[in-house]
Amino acid sequence: MQQQSSSDSAPGLPPSDPGSAPTNAHVNRDEFRWSPQHSAKRLKLSAAHDTPHSQPSPAFAVPPYPQSHHDQSPSTTNYTPHSINSIVNTPATPSSSINSGSPYPPQSASLQVQDPPDLRRLSVKSLLSEPAEEHERPRPPASRDSHRHRTYGFDHGLPDYDIPHNNDNAAILPKSPDMRRTSGAPSETGSPSNHSAPPAFEPGGYYASPVPIRIPRYLEPLPDELLNNNMNLLYFHHFINHTGRIMVPHDCPENPFRGVLTQMAIRNTQLLHLLLTFSASHRARLLDHPEPSNRIAEWMSDVLPALRQALTTPRSPGSQPSDPTDPSSLAPLATAIMLASLEIISPHTFAVQIPWQHHLNIARQMIIQTGGLHHLAQKADGAKDKAIFFLSRWFAYLDVLGSLSSGSRGGVPGGDRAPLGGAYLEDGGGAWLVNRIDEEIYQIDCFFGFSGRCIALLAQVAELTSKCDRERIDRITGSVVGGWRPPEDVQTKAWELKMRLEASATTVFRGCMHTDSDDGDPGSHGEGKEENDAEEIYATNEAYHWAALINLLRRVLGFPSDHPEVQHNVRRVSRSLGLIRPGSTAESCLLFPIFSAGCETQGQREREAFMERLRSVEGWGMSHVGRAKELMERVWKTGQPWEGMVGGEFFG
C-alpha cells in the first residue's frame, strides 16, 4: 500500500492538562483487534418516528436542478476549458445514455455486491445500469500475481495533459525505467521555472516510488470503459488506493468508499463517471497539476442530466408508486451525495457552480420521498443493506457537519439549516436513516471516526447553534450582538447536552471490529499498526466530542473565547491531536476539531501548531482545507467569530 508518510512525532501543541492520554487510549488490544464476524445491520425502528409508505406530499417535492438556455446533447460537447458549462443541464437525447425510462434502470442479470474474498459473497437484485460500450482500445497487460488482486502496471505520477492531447495508452507503464517527473505540467499556482516537487513525490509521499495499479479481483469483471482506456483505469485505481482511503478517519478493510461505492460504480455508468471525476480532480491537486477539464466535462455530460431525470421520474418503470424498496432510488441518491462531497473537496472543478448545500438538499428530499432509508433496509439482504447503511452514514456526516459549518450567513445557500429532523436519536433510533443496534451506539464507527451516540449529540449541538447563531450574530457586521444571552430553555438544554457529551466521550467500549482482508501490503496490519490505530481511533472520537463542547460553549451558551471552560476543551483537542500521527488518514478527517479549537487558541505558538496541522491535511489534495485555513487566519486577525464570516465552507 502506497501511503502518505506517517510519523510518530507530533508537532508542538498547546500546553495540555494533566494526563496526556485520552480516557480510552490505553485499550485492550483484544477488543480492538479485527474480528472475522461481520453481520448486516439490524434495525431499531421507532414507532413514534415511523414514516408511512404513502406518496410524499408536495411539501416534500424534490427541488429541480437549474435549467439552462443553452442545452446541448452530450454528443456535441466541444473540447473547450471547463465545457461542463454547456452540458450541466443537457436534456436526455437519443444519443445519450439516458434516452428512455429511468436513468438508472435495473439490469436483467443479478448484481453481485461482493465482500473481499475471505468474507461471504452476497448477491442482490440489480439496481444499476450496464456500462456504456466503448470502441476497442489496446487493453493494459495484466499479470495474475495474486489471488486477491490483478496488477496492470504502474502509475508514475505523470501529468494528464487532458483530451485530446494526452496519450491515454501510455498512462500505465512498467515500473522500470522510472518515468516520474516532478514538474511534468505547469502549476495552476506558479510558473514552471520556480515549481518545486509536490509533497507526494517526497520520501514517504504517495508517489515516492511508482504506484502499482492493483485492482481487487472481487470487482471483476471490470467494465470495458476501464479496460479499454488506461487513463480511466488509472483514475479508478487512484480512487481505490488513495482518494477513498483519506475520506475516512480509519481506513479499515470495510472502508465503504473502496468497497461498496466502487462496486456500485462498476455497474452504473453515471456513478463510474462521477467517481472518475472525483479521482481525477483529487490526483491533479495532489500533484499540483491542472485538472483535466475536458475529460471531466466529457464524464459529467451524462451525470447531471441523468440525476435531473431521476428527480422527475424517481421510480423504475413498472414499479409500484408507493414501493419504498424500489432499488433504482439508490443510484441517484448516491450521485447527489457524491456531488455534494465533490463540491466540498474541489469547489472549482466545474465552471457552473452548484453549491454543495444544493446537492445535499436534493439528497435530503430524495430520502424523504422514499419514506426513509430505514424502510428500504427492512427488505434488503446483507449486501444491499451495506449500500443503504453506507449512504445513510455518508448523508448523516454531511448533514450534521454541514449544519455545524453553516454559521449565521443568511445569504449562503443552505445557511441557517438544522440537521434532518428526527433522524438522530441517542438510543440509535430515529426516522429517515438506518438505525443502529444497541452495541453500535457506544462503538466507534470507522466511517465517522466517532461513536454512534456522538453523531446524535453533534446533531443536537447543530440544532442549538442553528437557532442561536441567528440571534447572537449581527448579520450585517458579523459581530456578536452586545449583551446577548440564550433563553432559559436553551441554557437548560445546553447544560444537559454538555453533561451527555462528557459522558459519551468516556464510555466507548470498542473500536474497529472489522476483518483484516490483507490488501497485499505486507505489515500494514501488524501489531505496531494495530496499536497506533487503536490509539488514534479513540483520540479521534474524543477530539470530536471536545470540539462539540467548544461549539456548544461558544455559540449556544455565549462564553467568550478566553473563558476557562473554552480553553480547557481547546487543550483537550490539542492533547488528542498529539496522539494522531501527522500524515495518517485520521488526521485527514479532523478538520472540524482542528478548526473549532484553532479559532479559539490564544497564543502564537499554539496557533502555529494548529495551522501546521491544517497545512498537513491540505497537502493531501483537499481544497476545502485551504478555505478553512484562510478563515481561521481572519478570525485571529479580526477577533470576530467565524460564524459571522463563513461563506459556504465545510469543516469536515
N, C-alpha and C positions, 0 to 999 in steps of 0.2 A: 504493500500500500504506500503510494506516494502521498506525503502529507506535509503540511506546513510545519515548520520546526517547532519543537516544544522544548521548554527549559524548565528546570526545577527551581530556578531562582526567580523570585518576584521582584518587580521594581519597588523602589521606596514608596511607602504608603503612609497615610496619616497615622499618628500615634494611636495605638489600639488600647482597648480596655484590658484589664487582667484576664488572662485566659485566652490564648491566641487561637485556639481551635474552635470551630463551630460545635454546637452541642452534640451533633450526631457524627462528627468527623471520625471518631475512633469507633469503627463499626466492626461487627462480627463478619469476617470475610465469607463465612459460610452462608450468611444471609444475603450477601451481595452477589455471590458467585452465580454465574448464569445457570439457569435451570433448564432441563430438557422439556419441562412441561410448558405448554402454551395452549390456553383454551380460548375459545371465542367468548366475546363479552356477553355477560348476562345482563338482562335489562331490569332496571328498577323503575317501574312506571308509577308515577304519582297520579292517583285518581283525580286529585284536585287540579292537576295540570294537563290531564289527558286532552288531546285535541281531536275532535270528531273528524271523520274521514270525508266529510262533505266538501263540496266545492268552496273555494275561498271566496270571501265577499269582495266586491270591487275595491274596498279599502286596502286589500292586500294585493292589488294588481301589481305585477312586476313592472317597474318603470322601464321604458324603452331606451336603447342606445340612440344617441342623436343621429338624425338623418343628414345626409349630405346632398347638396345640389349638384354635385359632380360625380355621381355614381358611375362606375365603370366595371366591366367584367374583369375578374382576376386574370383572365387570359390575355388581356390587353395591357397589363401593367408594364409601364416603362421603367427601365433601369435608371432612375434618377435618384439622387440622395434622398433618403427617407421618403420614398414614394408611397409608403404606407398612408401618407396624407390623402392620396386619391382613392384608396381602396378600403379604408376603415368601414365605410358604410356601403360596400358593394352589395347589390342585391343578388339573390340567387339567380344564376343564368344557366342555360343548357350546358355551357362549357365548364361550369363549376362542379365541385363535388357535393353540392347541397341542393341539387336541382329538383328534388321531389321528396315529399313526405318529411319525416323528421330528419334533421341534420345528423342525428346520432341513432340510426336505425339499428335494431338488434341483428346480429349475424345469424345465419342459418345453422352454423356449427356452434357447438358449445365452447365457451371461453374457459380456458384453464388458468385460473388465478392461482399461481403456484407459490409455495414456500420454497426456501432453499432446499436442495436435495435431501438433506438429512432430516427434514421435517415432513409432515404429512402433506400430500398433494390433494387439493380440493377443487372440484370443478363447479362452476355456476353457470346459470343461463347467460348467454351472451348479451352484452349491453352496448357494445361499441362497434363501429363500422370497420370494414376491411380497409387496409391501407390502399391509397391510390396507386395504380400501376405506373411504373416508370419505364422509360426507354432503357434498354440493356446497356450497361456500362461495365467496364472491367471491374470485377469484384476483388476485394482485397484478399490476399492469401491468408489462410487461417491455419494455424498449427494446433493439432489436438494435444495440447500439452498437459491437460488436466481434466479429471472427470467433473470438475466444478466450473471450469472456465474454458473459453476458447480465445486464444490470443491472435490478433490480426496484424500486429506490428507495433510501432511506437509513435507517440506524439512528442515531437521535439520542441514544442513551443513556438513553432514558426507562425508568422502572421497570416491571417486570412485577408488576402487582397480584394476580396469581395467579387461577386459575379458582375460582369463576365470576365474579369481579369485573372482571377485565381485559378491555379491548376489544381482542381479538386482531386484528381487522380494521384497526385504526389503528396497529398496531405498526410498519409500514413506511410512511414518509412521503416527500414530496418534500424536496429539500434546503432550499428556502425556503418559508415563513419558518423560521428556526432555532428548533426546538421544544425544544432541550436544556434540561434543568434540572439544577442541581447538588444539589438536595435533594428529589427527587420522591417519595421513600419514606423512612419512618423507618429510621434506622440500627439495627442489632442491637446496636451497642456504645455508642450515645449517643443523647441526645434530639435531636429536630429543631431545637430552639432553638439548640444550640451545634454543630450539624452543619456542617462545612465541606466544600467541594468535594473529592471524592476526587482523587487524583493523575491519574486517567485523563482528567479534564477540564482539567488544567493545560496550558499551552503545551507542545507536543511529546508530550502524552499521547495515548492511543488515541482518546479522544473529544474531542480539542481542536477538531475540527470534525465534522459529521455524516459517518458512515462509509458509503460506497456499498456496497450489498448486491449484489455482483458474483459470480455463480456460474459456474465454468468450464463451457464447453459440452461438454467430454468427459464430464461427469457426467449429461448429459441422455440420456433423458427422466427428469426428477425424478418421484418417486412422488407420488401425489395427497395423501398426508399432509403433504407440504411445500407443494405448490402450493395446497392448499385452506385452509391455515392460515398466516397471515402470521407469527405468533409462532414457529411451528415453523421456517419458512423463515429467520427472523432468527437463531434459535439455530443452525441448520445452518450459516449463513454465518459466524457468530461463531466456530464451531469451526474452520472452514477458515481464516479470516483472522486469528485471534488465538490461540485455545487451542492449535491444532495447531502454530503457529509456536513457541510458548515451551516446547514439550515436547521440543525438540531443541536442542543447542548451536549447530548450524549449519543455518539454515533455507534449504537449497538447493532447487532445483526438484524434486529427488527425495525431498523430505520425505514419508515414507510416511503420516504422520498426516493430511496434507492430500490425498494421492492415493489410496494403496492402501486405507486404512481407510474413507475416505468412499465409495469405490466399492463396498466390501463392504456398507456400511451402507445405501445406497440400494436394495440388493437383498434386505435382510433386516430385517424389522420390529423384531425384538428388538435387533439391533445399532444400528439407527437410533434407537430409544428410548433406549438407553444413551448413545449419542453426544450426543443432545439433552440428556439429564440432565447429562452431563459439562459441556456448554457452558453450560447454564442456571446450574449451581452456580458455575462459574468467573466468568460475567458478573456474577452477584449480588455476589460477593466483590470483584470489580474495581470495581464501582460503590458498594460499601458499602450494598447493598440487602438486604432479607430474601430468602432463597431462595424460589422459588415451590413450596412444599412439596406443595400439592395437585396441581399439574401434574406434578411429579416422581413423585408417588405413582401417578398415572394411567399415566405412561410405564413405570414399573417394575413395574406389575401383571402383565405377562407375561414380564419378563426372567428373574427368578429361577425361576419355575415352569418355563419353557422349558429353562433350564440344568439344573434338577434332573431333568427328564425325560430330557434328553440324557445325563445321567450314568448313568441306569438302562438306557437304550436308545441307546447312543452311535453305532450304525450305522444307516444308512438302510435301510428295508425292501427286502429283495431283495439286499442286498449280501452278498458272501461274508464269513463270520465272521472270516477271517484276512486280509482285504484291507487292507493298510496305506495304500492310497491313497484310501480312502473320503472323498469331498470333504465330506460332512456333518460331519466332525470339525472342520473349520476354524472354523465359526461359533461353536460353544460354547467352543472354546479361546480365540478372540478375546474372547468375552464374559467368561470367567473372568479373563483377563489385564487387560482393561479395568476390571473391577470392582475388582481389586487396586489399579490406578492411581488410580481414583476415590476409593477409601477412604483412600489415602495423601494425596492432594492436598486432599480435602474430607472429613475423617473424621466430620463430624456431619451429613451430608446426609440420612441415614436415622435414624429413631428406633430401629430394630433395628440394633444394632452387630454387624457381622460383620467381624472383624479382617482387614486386608489379607493377613496371613500365611495365613489360611484360604483365601482366593481363590487365592493364589499356589500353595498346596499342591494345590488342585484342578487347576490348570493343569499342575503338575508331573506329577501322576499321569495326567492325560489324555495328556500327551506320552509317558509310559512305556507306557501302554496301546496306543497306536498303533504301538509299536515304534520311535518316534523320528521327528522331523520330517525328518531326512536321508533316510529311506526314502520319505517322502511326496514329497520334492523330486526323487527319482530319476526318477519318471514324470510330472513336471509340465512343462508348457511354460513359456515365458518369463514370461507374465503370472501364471500360477498360482504359479510359482516366486517371484515378487515377494512375494505374500501370505505364503507359507511362510517366506521369508527375513525378512520384516518381523516376523512373530510370533516367530520364533526369536530375533531380536535383542531384541525387546521383553521376552520372558521372561528372556533372559540378563541384561539390565540389572537387572531387578527381582530376579532370583535372586541375583546376585553382590552388588549394593549392599545388598540386603535382609539378606544374611548378614553383611556388614561392619557393618550397623547393629544387629545383634541383641544384642551385649553378652553379659552373663552372667546375665541375669534369667531364671531357670527358669520363673517364673510367667507370663511373656509367651508367648502362643500363637506357636509357630514359633521360640521362642528356642533358643539352642544349636544352630542349624541351619547345616550347611555347605552350599555350593552343590551342585547336581546332580552327582553323582559321574561322572567320566569324560567330562564334556561339554566341558571347556575344556582343550585341548592347545595348547601354544605353537606347534606347527607348523601350526595351523589345522585339525587333525583333531579326532576325538573322537566319542563316542556321543551320541545323542538329538537334537542340534541340527544345523542346516545348517552344513556345513563350509566352509572358505574356501580359495580358491586361493592359490598362493604369493605373488603380488604384493599380495594383500589383507592379509597378515599385518603388513606394515610400512606400510600405507596408513591414514591417519586416517579412521575411519568417521564420517560426518556425523551418524549417529544417536547413537552413543556420545559423540562428542567426543574419542575417543582411538583408538589403533591396535587392529587385530585381535589383536595379541600382548598388548596391555595388558589386555584383558578376561580372558585366560588367567592372566596374572600376578596380577591382582586376585583371581581365584578362588583361587589358591594362598595368597595372603595371608589370604583369608577362611577357608580351611580351617584354617590355623595359629591364627588368632585365635579361631576357634570352639573349638578344643581348649584353648588356653592360658587364655582368659578364665574357663573353668570352674574352673581350678586357681588362677589368680592372684588372682581377686576373691572376697572373702568375701561370700556371697550374703545374709547377714543384715545386715552393716554396710555393704556396698558398697565397702569399703576394700580396698587391696592387702594380701594376706597377707604378713606380715613374713618377710623372708628368702627369698621365692620366687625360684627360678631355673628357666629352662626346661631340660628334659632335654637331654642332649648331642646326641641325634639331631635334636631340634627346632632347637637352635642351629646345627647344621651346615646344615640345610635353609634356615634363615632367612638366614644369611650368603650362601649361594649365590643365594638369591632376591633378596637386596639387590643383588648384582652384576648380575643379569639385569635388574632394574628400572632400574638406572643405564644399562645398555647400551641397553635398549629406548627410553628417553626420548630418546636421541641418535641413533637410527638410523631415524627416519621419513623416507621419501623422497618422499612425495606427500600432498597434501591432497585436497580435494574435486575430483572429475573429472567431475561431472555436467553435463548440458547446461543452459544457460540457457534457460528456457522463456518468458521475458519475460511476467511475470504482469500486465502492464499498468501497472506503477509506473515511470514514466519515471525513468531514472537510478538505479534500485535496484541495478543490476548494473554500474555504471560502473567506471572504472578505480580511483577512490578507494575504492569499496566493496570491490573485489577485494583491494586491498592490506590494508585493515582486516580483511577476512575471513580472508585468508591468515595474518596475524599472530595473530589471535585463535584460529584453529583449532589452530595449533601451540602457542600458550600454554596453551590448554585441555588439550591432550594432555599437556604437561609437568606441569601442575598436578595432574592425576590421578596421574601417576607419583610426584610428590613426596609427595602425600597418602598413597599406598600405603606409601611408605617410613616416614612418620610412624607409621602404624598398625603396621607391622612392628617398628619400633624400640621403641615404647611397649608394645604389647600382646603381643608374642611374645618379644622379647629382654629386655623388662623395664627398659629405660632410663628414668631419671627425666625429668620434663618439661624440666628445665633442662640436660639433657645437651647438649654442643656439637653432636652429630650431629642430635639432635632439632631444636634451634634453627636449625641450618643449613638443614634442609628446610622449616621454618616460613618462613624468609626466602626460600627458593626459591618457595614458593607465593605469597608476597607479591609477588615480582618478576613472576610470571606474571599475577597479578590486575591489576597495574599496566598490563599491555598489553591488558586486556579492557575495552572501553567500558562504563561504567555504563549500564544500560538496554538492553544488547544481548541477543539471545537466548542468546548464550554465557554471559552472567552468570546467566541464569535457571536454568541447569543445572549450576551449580558449587557446590551445597550441600555435597557431600562434601569437596572440597578446602577450602572456606571453614571448615566446621565442624571438620574434622580439625586444621587449622593454628590456627584461632582458639582452640580449647580449650587449646592448648599455649603460646599467646602470653603473654609475661610483663609487658610494660609497659602502662600505662593508655592511652597514646596509640595504641599498636599495637592494643590490644583494641578501642578505639573504631573504628578503621579497618575491622576485620573485622565489627564489629557494624553499621556503616553499610552494608556490602555486603549483609548479611542483610536489613536494612530495605528496601533497594532491591529485592531479589528478592521479598520479602514483598508489596511494592506491586503485583506482577504478579497478585495474587489467588491466591497459593499458601499455603494454610493450614498445611501441614506445616512451612513455613519458620519460622513463629512458634513452633512447639513446639521446633524445633532452637535457636532464639534463646534461649528460656527455659532450655533445658538447658545451653547454653553459659554463661549467666549464673550458673547454680547451680554449675557446675564452677569458675568464677572465685571464687565466694563461699566455697565449702567446701574447695576444694583437692583434692577427691576425683575419681577418674577417672570419665568419663561412662559407661563400660561397666557400672559398678555402679549407675547411676541410670536408665538408659534404660528406657522403658516402652512400647515399640511405635512409637517414632519411626522415620522412614525418612530417611536422609541422601543423597538423590539427586534 
